[in-house]
Amino acid sequence: MAQHTQPARGMRDFLPDDVRRRQYVIDVVRRIYERYGFEPLETPALENIETLTGKYGEEGNKLIYKVLRRGEGESSGEADLALRYDLTVPLARVVAEHRGKLPKFFKRYQIQPVWRADRPARGRFREFYQCDVDAIGSSSPVVEAEMIAAVSDVLQALGFRDFVVQVNHRELLTAMLEAAGVDAPLHGDALIAIDKLDKVGRDGVHTDLTARGISDASAQACLAAFEDVPAFDRLVAASPRGAAARENVTKIMELAEATPAAGHVTFTPRLARGLSYYTGAIMEIAIEGIGSLGGGGRYDGLIGMFSGEQIPACGFSLGLERILVVMTERGMFPPEVQASGPDVLVTLFDEASVPESLRLAGELRQAGLRVEVYPDADKLGKQFKYASVRNATYVTILGGDERARGEVTIKNMRTGEQAAISRDSVAQHVRASLQAPTSSLQE
Amino acid sequence: MAQHTQPARGMRDFLPDDVRRRQYVIDVVRRIYERYGFEPLETPALENIETLTGKYGEEGNKLIYKVLRRGEGESSGEADLALRYDLTVPLARVVAEHRGKLPKFFKRYQIQPVWRADRPARGRFREFYQCDVDAIGSSSPVVEAEMIAAVSDVLQALGFRDFVVQVNHRELLTAMLEAAGVDAPLHGDALIAIDKLDKVGRDGVHTDLTARGISDASAQACLAAFEDVPAFDRLVAASPRGAAARENVTKIMELAEATPAAGHVTFTPRLARGLSYYTGAIMEIAIEGIGSLGGGGRYDGLIGMFSGEQIPACGFSLGLERILVVMTERGMFPPEVQASGPDVLVTLFDEASVPESLRLAGELRQAGLRVEVYPDADKLGKQFKYASVRNATYVTILGGDERARGEVTIKNMRTGEQAAISRDSVAQHVRASLQAPTSSLQE
């Protein structure tokens, strides 16, 4: 009865070291977002299929995992449920459903997996976590500034120093495209082309723009505007909406300078962001040589899609999977996350010593230590070998002699040092030694 | 375009207060299990359908959510993936797949949602969390003792005092049924009937047993054996396997008395546990008047189902959803989990004060406080009303006067007390006041 034992295509098993790294990042994100007054929300993995279909465009629709009806309906081949595809549509549904229970300014974070039947590729999976913050109910630039502050704070808490928060505004891009003579129906196409500037370069974007039916002169004018900020500013200043948008960006940046994002924020005229639903400021976190670690913006039309009511909103999505890859490559995890072994392996000297050894393990755990008990009174050599494979920091031996003397023998597996410690002070001793790993075991 | 906004049938949205309670319990479970040397594992929500089918019996098969093939195959109505139904089958698959990377004694915990297309009922949902620990690779009674210790430690860390860990052994039940004259092919049926003793009472079980073809004399003998331990012991002592099992239970209980489970463990002859795969000791956590909060046991045949190899294993599953219900009913959550409001609401006095107010918010957050900034310079009355709705503990006011004097006005929303505090010491002050909530704001 041999069976396939790999996870399904595009899915991953997370072994203990993987989970620890993921959990570390998620815990930091949670802690920082909580400090900013964002509150946790969780929605079900399965949604009624009507909730999701028609929300992600034709391409998106194809990538939604659909769940067969149960019972009688199963043979019909009909789907009535679908797996969560992003965290924004469920948020919009929740806001419409629970409006009365939610505060006027609802600031939520949500860290949950989503599923997309995308073609698997390096770094692209069919199950992956999204990590979203959204602030609903206010159109004040304080919202954008706070959001930029929060994501900057998260990145700094994770150890990133070399990131830049790029800021732009959809209305500025519209004003620029108008001034460059791009017809309104082509604006969406133009933004998709411009969004690739960092990837494909100036010539690539020019080719793409003209291929999409934009004149050479308009394409040149757009690309020139991205070369320097004053040129861009002159182009957009002609339009009242452009001028208002520029003022909004200036305000957001000025406010962000009063937060932990200070020194990291930059006005970036070429920033376009792919998604069509943004209506105001747009933002992206970029690292030189790495690319984007997340992005977001203001979208005042989307949240109301379930309630009909127009509700202002601004959101940011951190690329959790990307952040994990970069942190792993750069070795940014603290030692306690990387070294996964137990603090102490408690050996079993003989059958008679088992209850007392369990008592010792209990005391060490009471002191907050991670303790594994070897399950059998095997030969000590075998137990030590296991301790070494498990990467345990300390090993305890509690034989008849030790018990008689009220002591425990402790071996530091890093230094090889071994010492007899009074039974009462073992926990305290190991804790102190772990905090100063180079210090001696001797009292 | 009004749409249904409720979650799908049998699914739940978790609003911030719900998530906080769930997260609190999960964090405690994680922390304690880590101390016992259990390591985190996560598996994908979607498994290949062959991985799950045929593992849960005919009833279970019907409750599995099946996912339609994508692309061309979608119209065939065929399913190729299925949603995780429990955490044990994925564990068995992972052990077979990653055996070489896992330690000889693999102790893992896993806290993830599972999905079952069960009829929704009070307290029964179609998406719910399981919270499993399993220790793989050893048949030592130390494993059971450590598992009993770990779950007892978790329950005590959550504030439970009145729980009992019931212990029994499958081989003991077999020996008892043999001694009572129940034919071997009826043992499975008999266990299902006996498992309901606490629910339906002695007469109910007697009726059920005889309805299943067990003689009145045998049924009487079984039920009498559950009345007192010495009677049970006499009945099983005749069989060598019964005697060995009794010795194993005695050993497990003796070892568990050397752990935080001391005083909570009891030998419970009537404990049967519904699942068919147990082969050794079985355990259940019960609270008088509440019922079961989880259970487990030794199952030496299950883990090998993917690798073919027989691997000893022992597991325990905590009923997370049940624990949450009981803790909510009993008011067992610490105040910081129940009171969800921000520590501080920072008001915006006027436009000019916004950057300085954001700086203040940053300092308070740096000190670890949860801080919400009101996004507009609305009338203060309106901002205070919002602070009150949000259940904020403190509100800050930073107007022109305060800025000129290098001060911040702070109002304690619990006591109504208001005071001007030197700007430099606001964070320190609020932190200290929060730790001693009845103390005065005055320095």
Contacts between the chains, C-beta under 8 A, distances in Angstrom:
chain1	res1	chain2	res2	distance
A	1	B	305	7.0
A	1	B	308	6.8
A	2	B	306	7.9
A	2	B	308	6.3
A	3	B	50	6.8
A	3	B	51	6.9
A	3	B	93	7.7
A	3	B	96	7.8
A	3	B	305	7.7
A	3	B	306	5.1
A	4	B	48	6.4
A	4	B	50	6.9
A	4	B	51	7.1
A	5	B	93	5.2
A	5	B	94	7.9
A	5	B	96	4.3
A	5	B	97	3.9
A	5	B	306	5.2
A	5	B	307	7.5
A	6	B	97	6.1
A	7	B	43	7.1
A	7	B	44	5.2
A	7	B	47	7.3
A	7	B	93	7.9
A	7	B	97	7.9
A	8	B	44	6.4
A	8	B	46	5.4
A	8	B	47	5.8
A	8	B	48	4.8
A	8	B	51	7.9
A	8	B	81	5.7
A	11	B	44	3.6
A	11	B	46	6.0
A	11	B	47	8.0
A	12	B	44	6.5
A	13	B	41	7.6
A	13	B	42	7.4
A	13	B	43	5.5
A	13	B	44	7.1
A	13	B	94	5.3
A	13	B	97	7.0
A	13	B	98	7.0
A	14	B	40	7.9
A	14	B	41	6.9
A	14	B	42	4.1
A	14	B	43	7.5
A	15	B	41	6.7
A	15	B	94	7.8
A	15	B	98	6.3
A	15	B	101	6.5
A	15	B	102	7.7
A	16	B	39	3.6
A	16	B	40	5.6
A	16	B	41	6.4
A	16	B	108	7.1
A	18	B	42	7.7
A	19	B	39	7.8
A	19	B	40	3.9
A	19	B	41	6.5
A	19	B	42	5.3
A	20	B	40	6.5
A	22	B	42	7.7
A	23	B	40	6.8
A	34	B	370	5.6
A	35	B	365	4.3
A	35	B	368	7.1
A	35	B	369	6.8
A	35	B	370	5.5
A	35	B	371	6.4
A	36	B	365	6.8
A	36	B	371	7.1
A	36	B	372	7.7
A	37	B	342	5.0
A	37	B	370	6.3
A	37	B	371	6.2
A	37	B	372	3.2
A	37	B	373	7.4
A	39	B	16	3.6
A	39	B	19	7.8
A	39	B	340	7.1
A	40	B	14	7.9
A	40	B	16	5.6
A	40	B	19	3.8
A	40	B	20	6.5
A	40	B	23	6.8
A	41	B	13	7.6
A	41	B	14	6.9
A	41	B	15	6.7
A	41	B	16	6.5
A	41	B	19	6.5
A	42	B	13	7.5
A	42	B	14	4.1
A	42	B	18	7.7
A	42	B	19	5.3
A	42	B	22	7.7
A	43	B	7	7.1
A	43	B	13	5.5
A	43	B	14	7.6
A	44	B	7	5.3
A	44	B	8	6.4
A	44	B	11	3.6
A	44	B	12	6.5
A	44	B	13	7.1
A	44	B	127	5.2
A	45	B	45	6.3
A	45	B	83	7.7
A	45	B	113	6.6
A	45	B	115	7.1
A	45	B	127	6.2
A	46	B	8	5.4
A	46	B	11	6.0
A	46	B	65	7.2
A	46	B	83	7.9
A	46	B	115	6.8
A	46	B	126	7.6
A	46	B	127	6.6
A	47	B	7	7.3
A	47	B	8	5.8
A	47	B	11	8.0
A	48	B	4	6.4
A	48	B	8	4.8
A	50	B	3	6.8
A	50	B	4	6.9
A	51	B	3	6.9
A	51	B	4	7.1
A	51	B	8	7.9
A	62	B	70	7.2
A	62	B	71	7.2
A	63	B	70	7.8
A	65	B	46	7.2
A	65	B	67	5.3
A	65	B	68	7.7
A	65	B	70	7.4
A	65	B	81	7.4
A	66	B	67	6.9
A	66	B	68	4.6
A	66	B	74	7.3
A	67	B	65	5.3
A	67	B	66	6.9
A	67	B	67	5.6
A	67	B	68	7.3
A	67	B	83	7.5
A	68	B	65	7.7
A	68	B	66	4.6
A	68	B	67	7.2
A	68	B	68	6.0
A	68	B	77	7.5
A	68	B	79	5.5
A	70	B	62	7.2
A	70	B	63	7.8
A	70	B	65	7.5
A	70	B	117	4.3
A	71	B	62	7.3
A	71	B	117	7.9
A	74	B	66	7.4
A	75	B	77	7.6
A	76	B	77	7.0
A	77	B	68	7.5
A	77	B	75	7.6
A	77	B	76	7.0
A	77	B	77	1.9
A	77	B	78	7.5
A	78	B	77	7.5
A	79	B	68	5.5
A	81	B	8	5.8
A	81	B	65	7.4
A	83	B	45	7.7
A	83	B	46	7.9
A	83	B	67	7.5
A	93	B	3	7.7
A	93	B	5	5.2
A	93	B	7	7.9
A	94	B	5	7.9
A	94	B	13	5.4
A	94	B	15	7.8
A	96	B	3	7.9
A	96	B	5	4.3
A	97	B	5	3.9
A	97	B	6	6.1
A	97	B	7	7.8
A	97	B	13	7.0
A	98	B	13	7.0
A	98	B	15	6.3
A	101	B	15	6.5
A	102	B	15	7.6
A	103	B	386	7.6
A	103	B	389	6.4
A	103	B	390	5.6
A	104	B	386	6.5
A	104	B	389	7.6
A	105	B	372	8.0
A	105	B	374	7.8
A	105	B	375	6.3
A	105	B	386	7.6
A	107	B	372	7.3
A	108	B	16	7.1
A	113	B	45	6.6
A	115	B	45	7.1
A	115	B	46	6.8
A	117	B	70	4.3
A	117	B	71	7.9
A	126	B	46	7.6
A	127	B	44	5.2
A	127	B	45	6.2
A	127	B	46	6.6
A	135	B	375	7.8
A	138	B	375	4.1
A	138	B	376	6.7
A	140	B	375	4.0
A	140	B	376	5.0
A	142	B	348	7.2
A	142	B	354	6.5
A	142	B	358	7.4
A	142	B	373	6.2
A	142	B	375	4.4
A	142	B	376	7.3
A	143	B	375	5.4
A	145	B	358	6.5
A	146	B	358	7.5
A	146	B	373	6.0
A	146	B	375	7.8
A	149	B	358	7.3
A	149	B	362	7.0
A	153	B	365	7.4
A	254	B	355	7.0
A	255	B	354	6.3
A	255	B	355	6.1
A	255	B	358	6.0
A	257	B	355	7.6
A	258	B	354	7.9
A	258	B	355	3.9
A	258	B	356	7.2
A	258	B	358	4.3
A	258	B	359	4.9
A	258	B	362	7.4
A	259	B	358	5.5
A	259	B	359	7.7
A	259	B	361	7.9
A	259	B	362	5.5
A	260	B	362	5.9
A	305	B	1	7.2
A	305	B	3	7.7
A	306	B	2	7.8
A	306	B	3	5.2
A	306	B	5	5.1
A	307	B	5	7.5
A	308	B	1	7.1
A	308	B	2	6.2
A	340	B	39	7.1
A	342	B	37	5.0
A	348	B	142	7.2
A	354	B	142	6.5
A	354	B	255	6.3
A	354	B	258	7.9
A	355	B	254	6.9
A	355	B	255	6.1
A	355	B	257	7.5
A	355	B	258	3.9
A	356	B	258	7.2
A	358	B	142	7.5
A	358	B	145	6.6
A	358	B	146	7.5
A	358	B	149	7.4
A	358	B	255	6.0
A	358	B	258	4.3
A	358	B	259	5.4
A	359	B	258	4.9
A	359	B	259	7.6
A	361	B	259	7.9
A	362	B	149	7.0
A	362	B	258	7.4
A	362	B	259	5.5
A	362	B	260	5.9
A	365	B	35	4.3
A	365	B	36	6.8
A	365	B	153	7.4
A	368	B	35	7.1
A	369	B	35	6.8
A	370	B	34	5.6
A	370	B	35	5.5
A	370	B	37	6.3
A	371	B	35	6.4
A	371	B	36	7.1
A	371	B	37	6.2
A	372	B	36	7.7
A	372	B	37	3.2
A	372	B	105	8.0
A	372	B	107	7.3
A	373	B	37	7.4
A	373	B	142	6.2
A	373	B	146	5.9
A	374	B	105	7.8
A	375	B	105	6.2
A	375	B	135	7.8
A	375	B	138	4.1
A	375	B	140	4.0
A	375	B	142	4.4
A	375	B	143	5.4
A	375	B	146	7.8
A	376	B	138	6.7
A	376	B	140	5.0
A	376	B	142	7.3
A	386	B	103	7.6
A	386	B	104	6.5
A	386	B	105	7.6
A	389	B	103	6.4
A	389	B	104	7.6
A	390	B	103	5.7
